[in-house]
């Protein structure tokens, strides 16, 4: 596919750009395979706006006479409005943005086309990998090992090739545990607390189902995590009712009968559609130009976004208390273990580990927990 096939109009003159808290500016709009570029043409001004098309979340178009307006809502909550002269030009730009902002083929995305001329990478890029993390944490080596069971991504497509697991659990056992956990996301270590040797693990839900199916290998792995400790905590990001419903569809939870050293705590967190709707309402509140404080606060409250933030922070605080204050290891999961679980584990590390609150440490944390 050629990007030019999706760009019927590449340049438009006399476009007016409107942004919140900025005066309107008039200039030239250019569209490429990966970017939208606006360059102001006012005398003495050199203002430019460069917007990566993948950063666009949604666009709205409105036609009026022989011209049109495109409102662009970005994933970083920015809202841009473009007043474009000419109905055909406006429609062409709109179609191009809609197509190029949601390309499905990974090889067509910007990182594969960006060729910097003044940058040479000698080593593989990356601040933190499981291998590097394990090497830096000498305290882990006695009880934990680096496993390459997922080297070809055959065990779990959403885990890195190397993971940190208890020393006494071999790769064959891990494969059996992966079949017992949704999406193959078996319990892996994501944080070791140097102060007391306790750890945070994360995984997806166990596939116990309505028949309360067991997996002795899974029980063995979790027992190896707490070793001689009297108990560990399981932070489940679902309510008790949601957990029971999950059992009816093949999911479930760790039964007290088989995981008697683990105490389960439920902290329901919204996900998926509920969060999406809340974010949309938040963006609408941020885009309100009425300058009425009461109206802004009302819209903010109705979005329920701050409630979601509060729930995430309080759950992460609970996890940090379990590890730091109570001195117990913890396992975090919900359904797939890919959204709420990662969020809670990340926030808890920010609370407990000062290095994670430095720029380098924060970037390493994001790469280790989310990218890897």
Residue pairs with C-beta under 8 A, 6 or more apart in sequence:
1 105
1 108
3 32
3 33
3 34
3 100
3 108
4 33
6 33
6 95
6 96
6 99
6 100
7 31
7 32
7 33
7 96
7 100
8 92
8 95
8 96
9 31
9 88
9 89
9 92
9 93
9 96
10 30
10 31
10 32
11 28
11 29
11 30
11 31
12 28
12 29
12 84
12 85
12 86
12 89
12 93
13 28
13 41
14 26
14 85
15 26
15 27
15 28
15 29
15 38
15 82
15 83
15 84
15 85
16 24
16 25
16 26
16 82
16 83
17 24
17 25
17 26
17 27
17 38
17 40
17 49
17 80
17 81
17 82
18 24
18 80
18 81
18 82
18 83
19 78
19 79
19 80
19 81
20 79
20 286
20 287
20 289
25 38
25 40
25 42
25 45
25 47
26 40
26 41
26 42
27 38
27 39
27 40
27 41
27 42
27 47
28 38
28 39
28 41
29 36
29 37
29 38
29 82
29 84
29 93
30 36
30 37
30 38
30 39
31 37
31 93
31 96
31 97
31 100
33 100
33 113
34 52
34 53
34 54
34 100
34 109
34 110
34 113
35 50
35 51
35 52
35 53
36 49
36 50
36 51
36 53
36 56
36 72
36 97
37 48
37 49
37 50
37 51
38 48
38 49
38 51
38 82
39 47
39 48
40 46
40 47
40 48
49 80
51 72
51 74
51 80
52 110
53 97
53 100
53 101
54 101
54 109
54 110
55 74
55 75
55 76
56 72
56 73
56 74
56 75
56 97
56 101
57 73
57 74
57 75
58 73
59 70
59 71
59 72
59 73
59 94
59 97
59 98
59 101
60 70
60 71
60 73
61 68
61 69
61 70
61 71
61 90
61 91
61 94
62 68
62 69
62 71
63 87
63 90
66 85
66 86
66 87
67 83
67 84
67 85
67 86
67 87
67 90
68 83
68 84
68 86
68 87
68 90
68 91
68 94
69 81
69 82
69 83
69 84
69 90
70 81
70 82
70 84
70 90
70 93
70 94
70 97
71 79
71 80
71 81
71 82
72 79
72 80
72 81
72 82
72 97
73 79
73 283
74 80
77 282
77 283
77 286
79 283
79 286
79 287
82 93
84 90
84 93
103 109
106 112
126 132
126 367
127 360
127 363
127 364
127 367
128 364
128 365
128 367
128 368
128 372
129 160
129 162
129 367
129 368
129 372
130 146
130 160
130 162
130 163
130 164
130 368
130 372
131 146
131 162
133 164
133 368
134 140
134 141
134 144
134 146
134 162
134 164
137 192
139 192
139 194
139 197
140 164
140 189
140 192
142 167
143 166
143 167
143 227
144 164
144 165
144 166
144 167
144 189
144 192
145 164
145 165
145 166
145 167
146 162
146 163
146 164
147 162
147 163
147 164
147 165
147 171
147 174
148 161
148 162
148 171
149 155
149 163
149 171
149 174
149 175
150 156
150 159
150 160
150 161
150 162
150 163
151 161
151 162
152 161
153 159
153 161
155 174
155 175
155 178
155 184
155 186
156 178
156 183
156 184
156 185
156 186
157 183
157 184
158 183
158 184
158 185
158 338
159 184
159 185
159 188
160 372
163 188
163 189
164 188
164 189
165 174
165 187
165 188
165 189
165 221
166 221
166 224
166 225
168 224
169 220
169 221
169 224
173 217
173 220
173 221
174 186
174 221
176 215
176 217
176 218
177 186
177 187
177 215
177 217
177 218
177 221
178 184
178 185
178 186
179 215
180 186
180 206
180 207
180 213
180 215
180 217
180 218
181 187
181 203
181 204
181 205
181 206
181 207
181 218
181 337
182 204
182 205
182 206
182 207
182 251
182 335
182 336
182 337
183 204
183 336
183 337
183 338
185 202
185 203
185 204
185 336
185 337
185 338
186 203
186 218
186 221
187 201
187 202
187 203
187 218
187 221
187 222
187 225
187 331
188 201
188 202
188 203
189 199
189 200
189 201
190 200
190 201
190 202
190 345
190 349
190 368
190 369
191 199
191 200
191 323
191 345
191 348
191 349
191 352
191 353
192 198
192 199
193 199
193 200
193 323
193 324
193 352
195 324
196 323
196 324
196 327
198 323
198 327
198 328
198 329
198 330
199 225
199 323
199 329
199 330
200 319
200 323
200 329
200 330
200 331
200 332
200 345
200 348
200 349
201 225
201 329
201 330
201 331
201 332
202 331
202 332
202 333
202 337
202 341
202 342
202 345
203 331
203 332
203 333
203 337
203 341
204 333
204 334
204 335
204 336
204 337
204 338
204 341
205 246
205 251
205 252
205 253
205 333
205 334
205 335
205 336
205 337
206 215
206 218
206 251
206 252
206 253
206 254
207 213
207 250
207 251
207 252
208 214
208 247
208 251
208 252
208 253
208 255
209 247
209 250
209 251
209 252
210 247
210 248
212 252
212 255
214 258
219 258
219 259
222 232
222 254
222 259
222 262
222 331
223 261
225 232
225 329
225 331
226 232
226 261
226 262
226 328
226 329
229 261
229 328
229 329
230 261
231 261
231 262
231 263
231 328
232 261
232 262
232 263
232 328
232 329
232 330
232 331
233 262
233 263
233 264
233 265
233 319
233 322
233 326
233 328
233 329
233 330
233 331
234 253
234 254
234 259
234 262
234 263
234 264
234 265
234 330
234 331
234 332
234 333
235 265
235 267
235 315
235 318
235 319
235 322
235 330
235 331
235 332
235 333
235 344
236 243
236 253
236 264
236 265
236 266
236 267
236 333
236 334
237 267
237 268
237 269
237 271
237 315
237 332
237 333
237 334
237 340
237 341
237 344
238 246
238 266
238 268
238 269
238 334
238 335
239 266
239 268
240 266
242 268
243 252
243 253
243 266
246 252
246 253
246 335
247 253
251 335
253 264
254 262
254 264
256 262
256 264
262 331
265 318
267 311
267 314
267 315
267 318
268 311
269 308
269 311
269 312
269 315
269 334
269 340
269 343
269 344
270 278
270 308
270 311
271 334
271 335
271 339
271 340
275 308
278 303
278 304
278 305
278 308
279 303
279 305
281 299
281 302
281 303
281 304
281 305
282 300
282 303
282 305
284 299
284 303
285 296
285 299
285 300
285 303
288 295
288 296
288 299
290 296
300 306
312 340
312 343
312 344
312 347
313 347
315 344
316 343
316 344
316 347
316 348
316 350
316 351
317 348
317 351
319 330
319 332
319 344
319 345
319 348
320 348
320 351
320 352
322 328
322 330
323 329
323 330
323 348
323 352
324 352
332 341
332 344
332 345
333 341
334 340
334 341
342 369
342 370
345 369
346 365
346 366
346 369
346 370
349 356
349 365
349 369
350 356
350 357
350 362
350 365
353 361
354 361
355 361
356 362
356 364
356 365
